[in-house]
């Protein structure tokens, strides 16, 4: 059954954050009287996250729990969510409670004239090293890919399910979704969103475990974008008249 919204949350060892985050998502989107599901994707946590998801599912049937049998990373968890989602509109956010689900309604409104809405953390509650790393990464993307998005590291996003075919499944997808969607012809918009300090758990990312990966991913994406095909306008022969030009692809 097709839903209005699917909210996808990748999780790894976030046992203390699952319940408050789920509560905030329901509070943000339940007011619209549109059908909703929350997909909590556990990337083989070892701290009780999966058990907590089971408890939440018993309390609310709108919550769905999916568990990886092996740990495969954030991109894999998002892709699992995409493959199981039933929503016409998909929403994503991190599981650490730093993204604020209260920003979803304004992002859904912004989706009226585009295909993908990406959050930009207006005031990042991260340390200096992580903020500096993001600035360097943005400059590298701008130079290598000839496209500039302010904050591809923000996973607070809302988009139409029609853009899923534009997103190749690879380990690193979550950092390049706006770039790939834009390259495939989707209309992408950025909006400012809130960002909170982490209250529970620990970050899974640091400078050194991202640097080498980031360089390799950048090279791969550059090569891919050189061959990426956007939708092409077509002309169709009509049975009772001259060929008519189709509407431009969205």
N, C-alpha and C positions, 0 to 999 in steps of 0.2 A: 504493500500500500504506500503510495507516494505521500510524503509529509510536506508541510510548508517549510519547516526548518530542521536541519540536522546540525547539532553542535558537536564538534569532534575535539576531544582533549587527549593528547598523548601524555602518558604518565609513566614515570619511572621512580620508584621509591619516594612517593609523595603522600604517604598515609595520612599525615596530619592536614593536608591541604584538600583532599578529595571532597570531603563533606562540605566545608564552607564554600568552596568554589562551585560545587553543584548547586548549592542553595542560592548563590548569587546569580547563576545562569538562569535558573527557574524564575527568580524574581525579576530579572531584566526582560525576559521574553514571554512570560506567561500572560502579561497584560494585554497582548495583542489579539487574544482569542483565536490564534492560528495554531495548527497542529505542530508539535515539537517533539523531538527526540534528542537525547544526549548520549553520545557514544564515548564512553570512557575506555580508552585503549591502553591496557597495561602492558608495557614492554618488558615482561618477565621480572617484575619487581621482587625484591627479597625482604621487604619490610612490613608486609601486611596490607599493602595497597589493594591487592586483589580481594582479600577478605572484606575490606571496607567497601569496595565496589559492590560485592554481593549483598551486604547489608542495605546499601542505598537502593539497590534494585528491588529488594523486598518491600521497601517503603513507597516506591514510586515507579509505576510501569513505564514511564517515559524514559527511564534511565536504562541504557543497555551497556553491558560489560563485555569487552572482548580482550582476550589475553594471548599474547605471543608465547609460544612454547620455548622460544629462545630469545635472548636480548638482541635486537637488531637496530636500535637507534630511533631517533625522533622522526626522520623521514619515513621509515618503514611503518611506524605507528600511524602517521598521518595517512599514508596510502591504504593501510588496513581500514581506517575510518572511511576514506573515500569509497572504497569498494563495497562497504556494507551500509553506507548512508542511503536513506530513502527520501531525503529532502530535496525540494526544488531549489532551495537556497542553502548553501553550506556555510557554516561559521567555524572558525578555528581559533584556539587560544592555547597558551601554555598552561601546564598544570601546577605552576608554582605560586599562583595567586598574585603575581605581579601585574598581569593584564587584568583589566576591569571589565567584567561582562556588562556593566551599566552603559558602556559605550556602544553596545550592539544596536540599540534602536536607531541612533543617529547614523550608524553605518548602513543599516538596512534602508533608511531613507535615501542615503547618498547613492545606493545601488540603482535608483530609478533611471539614471541616464548613463550607466556604465555596466561592466561585467564583473569587475573585481574591485573591491574597496579594501585598501590596506591601511592599517593604523601606523601613525608616526608618533613615537613616544615624545611628547612635547617637553617633558621634564624627566629625564631618565634617572631612576633611583638606583644606579649602579656605581661601582667605584671608578676611579679615574682611568685605570688600566683598561677596563672593558669599554668605556666611552671612547678612549683614544683608539683602541683597536677597531671600533666600528667606523670611526672617521677615516682611518687608513683603508679599511676594506671598501668603503664607499668610493674613495678616490681611485682605488685599483679597479673597481667595477666600471666606473665612468671611463677610465682610460682604455680598458681592455674590451668592453662591450659596447661602447659608444651610446650608452643609455644611462640615465641617472634617476635612481629612486632614493629617497632620503633615508629610509630605514627598513631595508629588507630583512633585518634581524627581528623585527616585530612580527610575531605570529598571530596577532589579533587581526583577523581577516574575515570578510564576508563576500561570497561570490556565487554566481549562478552555476549550477552543475554542468551547464553546457561547455564550460571551459576545461573540464577534466581531460578531454582528449588532447589538449595542448600541453599537458604536464607529463613529461616522460618519467617513468619510475626509476629513480636513482638515489643513492645515498648522499643526500645533500640538497634534495629538492626543496626542503622547507626554507632554505636561504635564498632561493632563486625563483620562487613562484611568480612574483610580479614581472621579472625580466622575461621569463619564458612565456607567460600569458600575453604580455605586450608584443613580444616577437611573433607570436602566433596570430596576431590581429585583434586581440581582446582590448576593450577599453578599460584602462586602469586608472583609478583615482586614489589619492592619498588624503587622509584626514587626520588631524591631531587627536590623540587619545591619551588617557591617563596611564601612569605607571607607578606601581607601589613597590616599596622595598620588600624583599623576601622576609617573611616572618617565621617560616618553618622550613626544615629541610636544608639541603645544600645544593648549590649549582653543580650541574654535571659538565659544565664547559669552563675552560680556561684559555689563556692566550696560546699556550704551547700545543694543546691538543686540537687547536683549530687552525694554526698557521699553515702547516704543511697541507692539510686537507683543503684549506681555503684556496691555496695556490693551485693545487691540482684541479679542484672544481672549476676555478676560473678559466683555466686552459680548456677544459672539456666543454664548458658552456660556450666559450668563444667559437670553438670548432663546430659545435652543434648549431649555433645561431647562423653560421654561414650557410648552412644547408636547410635551415628551418623553413617550412612552407606555410605562409599565411593563406586563409581562404581567398579564392580568386573569383571576381565577378564573372557571371556567365550569361549567355544569351540562349533562350529556349525557343525552339520553333513551335508556334501556336497552330492549332488545327484549323482555325478559321481566319487567319490574318497573318500579317508579316511578323517576323521575329520580334519579341519584346524583351528589352533588357531587364534582367532581374534586379531587385533591390540590392544595394551594396551589402556585402556580408558584415555582420556586426562583430 
